[in-house]
Amino acid sequence: MDYSEPDFGNQKLRINIEDLETVKCPACNGEIFEELTKFRKISPIITGKAMEILPEPVFCCHACKYILKNTDIVPIDFSDKRIN
């Protein structure tokens, strides 16, 4: 078994990669993704300069080309959470 040991200052966390959940494509259940780049234009009104381009990394399913959204990667379930 391979263990990754991320360094968090003086603390080390031992993680067995075999125990982690695999992210799957919600469209086809594929498990292989490609990193692509999406470009966003930033208005000169916001920056005070000429038009600027901001690169944004996105992940695309290798099998069906579905582009993952943040909610696809990190499921959020607020159904039983209450704000006091």
Long-range contacts (C-beta under 8 A, 24 or more apart in sequence): 23-68, 23-72, 23-73, 25-61, 25-63, 25-64, 25-66, 25-68, 25-72, 26-66, 26-72, 27-61, 27-64, 27-66, 28-61, 28-63, 28-64, 28-66, 30-61, 30-62, 30-63, 30-64, 32-61, 32-62, 32-63, 33-59, 33-60, 33-61, 33-62, 33-68, 34-59, 34-60, 34-62, 35-59, 35-60, 36-60, 36-67
